Amino acid sequence: MYDSEELAEIREAKRAWEAETYGDTVDRFGEREAAFTTDTGGRTVDPLYTPDDVADDDYHEDLGFPGEEPYTRGVYSTMYRGRLWTMRQYAGMGTAAETNERFSYLIDEGSSGLSMAFDLPTQMGYDSDAAMAEGEVGRSGVAIDTLDDFQTVFDDIPLEEVSTSMTINAPAAVLLAMYIAMGDRQGVDRSALRGTIQNDIMKEYIARNLYIYPPTPSMRLITDIFAFCAEEVPKFNTISISGYHIREAGSTAAQEVAFTLANGIEYVEAALDAGLDVDEFAPQLSFFFNAHNNVFEEAAKFRAARRMWAQIMDERFDATDPRSKQLKFHTQTGGSTLTAQQIDNNVVRVAYQALAAVLGGTQSLHTNGKDEALALPTERSVRTALRTQQILAHESGAADTIDPLAGSYYVEDLTDGIEAEAFEIIEEIDRRGGALDAVENGWVQRQIQDVAFERQREIEAGERVIVGVNEFAVDEDPEMDLEEVDPEQEADQRERLAAVKADRDDEAVTAALAAVREAARGEANVMPHVVEAVKAYATVQEICDVFREEFGEYSPAR
């Protein structure tokens, strides 16, 4: 992008500046005692960046224009000048009725998307009356046992007007089926349903451990969802390939990108092996990233990920539809960065993280409540988190121009560096047989654990400052005005489930589950049968148990 003679002049001028102006000041006054490295990658941050640091960049190949390859500057030509990002707030409040109340509150406060959290039993495919569910019903999100619960959650919420994201993985087929069934009940055309299911089992094997079935049948369920939704629910994102939880487990920014895109490659290959055409399902793939505190590194991370995915889809998979090459992503601010000490500081952290996501071009955003290090967020903290996004959108100016950090020598150098490091990791994964093999033998997990261990060592040694924790601490107890789950709700949910079971047509349930079993044993797509099963009020566990019996349960190698 720059003339070679001009670069040589800049290079020489910088050397003179370093020796005289800068060097003299450092000799006289020194610099802060800081590491001057990127937040997680440990790359040295130079005191000054010039065109010489990005001399090898080609504008058209490396940056381009918004809405055009390589999508570094955004997947849409107008970005936020045309439409703001979707403002989501994660909610799931014990019972279906409470979740409906919180969803309605968020919509009234200006939220443009719903994000649904499920309790642990639901995420593991157990009903609220299961022995495995005791003590966990409604604790980390809403308890969903049957379509009746879904009907309560979305009572008076028109599905054709909202976009709903569901953080569900191993039982994703069942919860998606319930959403489709709800749309059918509301008279909403399936082609109008909008939203996302996480449906990312790879990151469960890597970071969260909320898996049920072994990898091969899990991939089969995912590709069945791809095929079904391409025909029936074309506006619904069939997977949210998640780097968020990889980052929460302790990865660097470059590892987050690399492991996430490597998982994406694995899903695409599985779909192709199942006989799907890449341009039929790839436009419905979406991604989910974390936003941490280093504004510039995070914005660069998002820009690098977009450019990399466009290259991967073009060169590896010969995708021709531009939508197949567009990495569209949701961002959530970093839960692992929140502190129990001085929790008001978390409001500031979240604001900077949200800014990084917007500067990086996210399509939707969840901002954490300040109290989420301690409990589910209160209504007040959720409102503050949503107002953070609204102030960012309407008062900060960050949404007025597209890719405002583009051309920054520092940001472009960071973008190039993250891309190069992430591609090196993907190449190593390829040498190890692909993402699934690298996960099953524990290599990916070990890479993350090593980084997490080193980060914790730095914090405990005071080498990494966490404001309010190892520096600027005060002697006070954490704020305790927290959201609480009523322990009686577990008994109420079990009674509700018993009433549904007593009222339903048992013969219809038995027939529907038999159809699911027959599809699972054969090669037919399971999704149409799961939709019919939830309409008959088969429970989450009853359907998941069919899959458990047919597919088995996963036990990681020790």
N, C-alpha and C positions, 0 to 999 in steps of 0.2 A: 504493500500500500504506500510505501515511501521510496523516494529517490535515494539511490545508494550513496551519492555524494552528500546529500543532506543528512543521511543517517551517520555518515562518517564525521561530519561536523558536529552533530549532536553528541556523538560518542566522545569526541575530543573535549567538547565543552563540559560534558558531565564529569570527565576525569579532572578537569581543571576545577570545577565546582567542588568535587569531593576533596581535592587536595587543599584548596584554599578556603573558600567560604564555609563549607560544611565542616571540613576537617579542623579548621581553626576554632570554630565554635565548640566542637566536641572536645578538643584538647583543653579549652578554657573552662568549660562548664560541665562536660560529660553528658551522658544520656540517662534516662530512667533505667533503673535496674529491672528490666523486663526481658522476656524471652524473644519478643518480636517474631513470633511464628504464627501461622494460621491456627485456628482454634483446635482442630482435631488432626489435621494432616501433618503437623510439625514442619511444614515448609517455611523456610526463612522468609520473612517479609523485609524486602529491601527498603532503605530510607526514601528512595525516590524511584519512580518509574518513568520511562521516556518511550518514544516511538521505537527505540532500539530493542526494547523488551518484547515487542510484538512485530518485529521486522519481517518475520516469515508468514504472517497472516495475510490471507488473500480476502479482500472484502466480500466478493461474491461467493466464494466457496466456504468461508468461515463465519461470516456474519449474514450477508444477504439482507432481505427485506422481510418485514413481518408478513406472515401468511404464505411465505414462499420458502422452499428449501434453502438452507438446511434447518430453518425454523429456530435458529439461535435467538432471534429477536421476537419470537412469539408465533403461536400457531394460527392466530387470526390477524387479518390485515389491519383491523381497527383496534384490536385489544380493548382496553378499558374505555377508550373514547366511544366505542360502540355500545358496550355493555359491561358493567362492573362484574367482577368475580362474584360467584355465588357465595353468600355469607351463611355458612352453616354453623350451628351450635350443637355439639354432641349432647344427646339427652337420652335417658333411659332411667326411669325413676321407680324401681320396685314393682309397682303394679301397672297394669295397662291403663287404668283410669288416671293415675298420677302422670304417666307419660303423655297421655292425651292432653292433660291440663298444661304441662310444660310446653308441648308442641304448640298448642294454641297461643300460649303466652309469647313464645318466640316469634310466631307469625305476626301477632299484634305489634310486637316491638320492632318489626322490620326485617326479620330473618327471611332470606329468600330460598333457603333449603333446609331440610330436616336431616339430622344425622342420628341414627338409632343405635343405642348401646344395649346389648343383651346381657343378662346375668350369666354366670359361669355354667350352671346346668344347661341352659339353652345352647350355649356355645359348644358344649360337649355332647349335645344330642340326648340329654336326659330331661324327663318331665319333672315337674315340681313335686310329685309324690314319690319319686325314686329315692331309695336309701342314699344313693350317691349325692343327691341334691340337698340333703339335710343341712341346714345352717347357711346355705348359700343362695336361697331363693330370693331374687330381687335385690341382691347385695351390690353387684357391680353394674347393674343395668336392669332392664325390664325382663320379667319372666314371661316367656311366650310358650304355651303348651299346645294351643289349638288355634284354628281360625277365629274362634270366638274372641280370643285375646287381641288378635289383630283388628278385628272389627271395633273393639273398644278403643284401641290406640288411635285409630284413624276416624273415629266418629266425628262427623261434621268437618272433616278435613278433605277437601276435594282433591283427589289424586291427580286429576288432569292439570291442576294449577301449581303443584309443588314438585320439587325434585327431592327424592329421598335416598339417602345413603345408609346402607346397613352394614355394620361391622360384624360380619358373620362369615365363617370359613368352612369348616368341615360339614356343617348342616346347611350350607348356603342354598342348595337346591330346594330344600324344604321351605326356608323363609322366603325365597324368591317366589316359590309357588303360592305362598300365602298372599304375597303382595299382588300377584297377578289375579288370584281369586278375588281379592278385595276390589280390584279394579273392575273385574267382571260384575261383581255385585253392585258396584256404583254405576254401572253402565258406561264405564270409560273404555273406549277402544284401546286394545292392547298397544297399538302403534303410537298412542299418545302418552303412555306411561314413561316417566323419566326418572332416572336415578342410577344408583350404583350398588352392586354387592361386592364386598371385599373378595371373597372366593379365592383367596391366595393361600393355598396350602403349603407352598414351598417355604414361605417365611415362618409358618408354624413349626415346621421341622427345624428351622434355623434358630428361631428366637423366642417364640411364645409357647410352644409345646401344646397348643390346643388343637391337636389332631385326633382323628378317630381311626381312619382306614389307612392301609398301606399306600405307598405312592402310586402304584399302577392303577388301582381302581379309583383313587382320588383324582388322578388325571382324567380318567374316563368320565367321571361326573362333571368335571370342569368343561371338557370338550362337548359333552351332551348339552350343557348350558349354552356354550357358544353357538352350537348349531340351532338349538331351539329359539334362542333370542334373536338370531339373525333373521329368522322367518317371522316370529311372532311379536317380539318386543324390540324393534330395531333402534329405539332411542335409549334403551337401557344399557348402561355400561356393565358388561358381563363379568368383569374382574377389575379389581383395583390392586395392581401389583405393588406390593407395599415395601418401601424402604423405611417407612416410619419406625416399625418395630425393630428393624435391623439397627437403626441409629439409636433407638432407646436402649438396645442391648449393649451399646458401647462403641459402635463402629466409627470410623472416620467419615468425613463427607464423601471422599472418593470411594471408599468401600461401600457406602450406602448406595451410590450410583451404580457401581459395578455389580454388586450382588443383586440389586433390584433388576437391572437390565438383563443380567444372566438368567434370572428366574423368568423374565419375560421371554427370552429366547427359548427356554425350555417349554413354556406354554405354547408358543407358536409352533414349535416342532411337534409337540404332542397333537395339536389340532391338525397339522398337515398330515401326520401319520394316521389320523382318524379319517382322512379323506376330505377334509374341508379345504376350500380355496382361501388363500391368505387374504384376499381383498373382500371376502364375504364376512369374516369375523374380526379382522384386525382393526377396522374403524371403531369397534365397540370395546377395545382394550383401553384401560385407563390406569393411571399410576397414582401413588400416594407417598408423599415425601414428608420428612420432618423439617422444621425450621428451628435452628439454634441461634445463638446470640451474635455470632460474627456476621454482621450484615453483608459484608462484601463477599466472604467465602460462600455464604448460603446463596446469594443471588447468582454468583458464578456457577455454583453447583447445578442450579435449575437450568441455566442457559446451556451448560455442557451436556446435561442429560438429554435435552431436546435435540441437540446437534448429533449426539451419538445414536439416538434411536432412529433418526431419519437415515443415517448411514447404515445401521444394522438392517433395517427393513428393506432398504434398497439393495445392498450388496449381498446380504445373506439369503434373503427370501424373495427377491425379485418382485416386491410389491409395486404395483403401478398406480393404484388409487392414492392420491395425495393424502387422504384421511388416514390411510394405513401407516403413514410415516410421521404423523403428527402425534407427539407425546403430549397428551392432555393429562393434567394432574391436579389432585387435591393436596392441600398442605394443612398440617396441624402443627401448631406451635409445640415446642419440646416439653413433654411431660417430665422427662428426666432432669430438666434444668430448673424445675420449680423447687423451692426450698420451704421447709416447714418453719424455719426461722424467718422472722420479719416478712410475713407473707405478702405485705403490700408491695415489697420489691418485685414480686412476680408480675404485677400489673405492668411495670416498666419493661421487664424481660419480654413479656408477651407482645408488647407494642413494637419493640425492635424486631422481634422475630416475624411479626406480621408484616412489617415494612419490608423485610428481606424477601418474604414470599411474593409480595406485590411487585417489588422491583425485579424479581425473577420471573414474573409473568404467570403466576398460578391461575388456574381456572376456578377453583373454589378454595375456601379457607375456613378453618375452625380455629378460634382463639380460646385457649384454656382459661378457665376461671382461676383466680389467684389461690383458691383454697384446695385445688385438686391434688396437691401433695399430701393432703390429709383426709379428704373425703370427696364424695360427689359434690359438685358445685352447688351453692345455694342460688336461689333465684336472683338475689342481688348481685352476686359475683358473675353470674351468667350475663346479666344485663350490662355490667361493666365491660365484659369481654366482647360482647356484641357492639357496644358503643365504640370500643377501640377500633373495630373494623370500619364503622360508619364515619368516625372522625378521619381515619386514614383515607377513606374514599372521597369524602366531601370537603375536607379542610386542609389536607396536607399538600395537595398538588401532585402527589406521587402517581395519580391515575390520569394526569392530563396529557402526558406524552408517552409514546410507546418505547419501551426499553431505555429508560433514561440514563442508565449507567453505561450503555454501549459507547465504545470509543475511549473509555477510561483505560489508560495503559495498565493500571493495576488490575482492574476487573478482567480485562481481556487476557492478561497473563495468568490470572487465577483460573479463568475458564479453560484456557489451553492446558494448564497444569493438571487440573482435575480430570479433564478428558483423557490426557495421556496416561495418568496413573490408573484411571478406571479401565481403560482399554488393556493395559498391562495385566490387570487382575483378571479380566474376562479371558484373555489369552491363556493365562495359567489355568483357569477353570476349564477351558477347552482341552488343554493338555491332560487334564485329570478326568476327561470323559464327559464333561458337561456339568451343569449345575446340580442335577439330581444326584449324580455319583459323588460330587464334591461335598454335598450335604450329608449323604448317607454314610460316608466314611469320616465325617466330622471335621473335614478340613476348613470349611467356611466358618463353622462355629469357633474353631480354635483361633482363627485370625481375629475375630471380633473379641474373643475373651482376652487375648493378649493386649489389645488396645485398651479395653475396659480396665484391665488390671493396672496398666501404666497410668491411665488417667486418674484412677483412684489414688495411686501412690503419689502423683503430683499434687493432688488436693491435700492429702494428709501431710505432705512435706511442706506445704505452703508455697509450692512452686507455681501452682495455678490458683489464682484468687477467685473465690466465690464470695461475693459481697454478702455480709450478714452471717456467714458460716465460718470461714477461716480468716476473714478480715472484716473489720467494722462491725463486729458482733456486739450485741447488747444482752444484758442479763434480764431476760423476760421469758415468760412462758408463751408458747405458740397460741395464736388466737383460736378460740374454741367455739365460735358461732358457726357451727357446721351443720350440714344436711345430715339427717339421721334416718335410717330405715326402721320402721316400726316392726319389731319382732313378730307381732301378731299377723303381719301381712303374709307370712309363709303359710300359716294355717288357713287364712282366707283364700289364698291362691289354690291350695289343695282342695278346699271345698268347692271352689269354682270349677276346677278340673273335674271333680267327681260329678258335679251337676251336668256338665257337658257330656261326659261319658254315659250318664244315666239317660240322657234325653236323645242321644243320637241313634241312628239306625245301625245296629251292630252288623247285620248282614251286608249292608252297603260298605261298611268299613272293612270287613273281612275280604270282600270281593276286590275292593280298591287296593288293599295291601297285597293281595295275591297278584294283581296286575303289575304292581311295582316290582314284586319278586321275580316274576317271569321276565320282565324287561331287564332287570339287573343280571339275571342268569344268561340272557342272550345278548344280542347286539342292538336291540331296539333302543331308541332314545328314551331315557327314564322320565324326562321332564313332563310330558303330557299325562303320564300316570300319577306322578307325584301331585300335579295340580288337581286331578280328580280325587286323590286320596285326602288332601287337605280340605277340599270342598265337602267331603263326607265326614269331616271332623276327626279324621285320624290325627293322632298326636305327633309332635316332633319326635318323641322317643320311639313310638311305634314304627314310624317310617325309617328312622335311623337304625333301629334294631334289625329291620329287614336287610339293610345294607351291611350291618355288622355280621349277620349270619351268612350273607353271600360273599362278602369281600374279606372278612376277618378284621382284626384290629392291629394297628401298627405298634411295634415295640422297637425303639431305636437300638442300634448296635452299641454295645458297651465296650 
